[in-house]
Amino acid sequence: MGYKVAVVGATGNVGRELLGVLAERAFPVDEVVALASRDSLGKEVSFGDDVVLKIKALDDFDFTGVDIGLFSPGAAVSKIHAPRAAAAGCVVIDNTSQFRMDVDVPLIVPEVNGEALPDYTQRNIIANPNCSTIQMVVALKPLHDLAQIKRIVVATYQSTSGAGKAAMDELYGQTRALLMHDEPTPGVFSKRIAFNVIPHIDDFRDDGATEEEAKMVRETQKILDPDIAVSATCVRVPTFVGHGEAVNVEFHERINEDEARDALAQAPGVVVVDRRADGGYVTPADCVGEDATYVSRIRLDPTVPNGLNLWIVSDNLRKGAALNAVQIAERLIEDHLGGAA
């Protein structure tokens, strides 16, 4: 006997990826329910190679008897329905920003702070971090254990899939238009995304940072260490899937390249590809469909005491969202729900 799992937001990029990852990893399910807005009622989504699920409406769905809810419907929707599911006894793993900074909701990356998972019992809700945060802390955790991080400066190169299917369609449509010598009009993005980069993800705050940048600061501190100073610049780039990050780290203690490389090579969820030669690194295109977080370009920064530079890439729909949520669910079952059925 397995578990009853609800995937909320099943028609979106992350929802479809959640269904795929559950099937790939042979998650112990008795039943999977695909939920979305009433507009999607009756549409079909795939669960593995052979199973097709019909979308049910989230608004009036009764979560009684559902063991785990994997939510990715947008923060405003999670705000309403995640507590409703949790009150019915369903453990919610929420991929939106709605609950991440709530003090009574654990923000979990299993390889980094899985020990915080038992705190889910306070509200029956677990938060999945932002995609750009997840891949960074997976790579930085073994280094923080080795030499203790003082400060992080990160510039992200984030794919259009992080903004949803409409954003991916916009990149495709604009690219096609430009190749036909037409000038496209921006829609999802504030400026043209094709053959361009946009230093703007999410809303601007009064301090000049965007909400995406603020998320990286707050979430890294909550997951890894509240004493780490973080400065982030988040940039949307014209790729479909896969986020890249150029990360500069200053440590409290001395650390050399070989020590860093060895620690990363032994870390769960991390793959080091770092040859100082043409192609001796991983790009976002290389990591699409992969579970790992890849680290390349490991080198000293001689401009600060105990400094190191890294290049980090990961599939933002997998480890940056769906895979991390399913890994949380796997650990939840193993440690708190009686093990795999």
Secondary structure by P-SEA (a helix, b strand, c coil): cbbbbbbcccccaaaaaaaaaaaaacccccbbbbbbccccccbbbbccccbbbbbcccccccccccccccccccaaaaaccaaaaaaaccccccccccccccccccccccccccccccccccccbbbbccaaaaaaaaaaaaaaacccccbbbbbbbcccccccaaaaaaaaaaaaaaaacbbbbbccccccccccccccccccccccccaaaaaaaaaaaacccccbbbbbbbbbccccbbbbbbbbbbbcccccaaaaaaaaaacccccccccccccccccccccccccccccccccccccccbbbbbbbbccccccccaaaaaaaaaaaaaccccccc
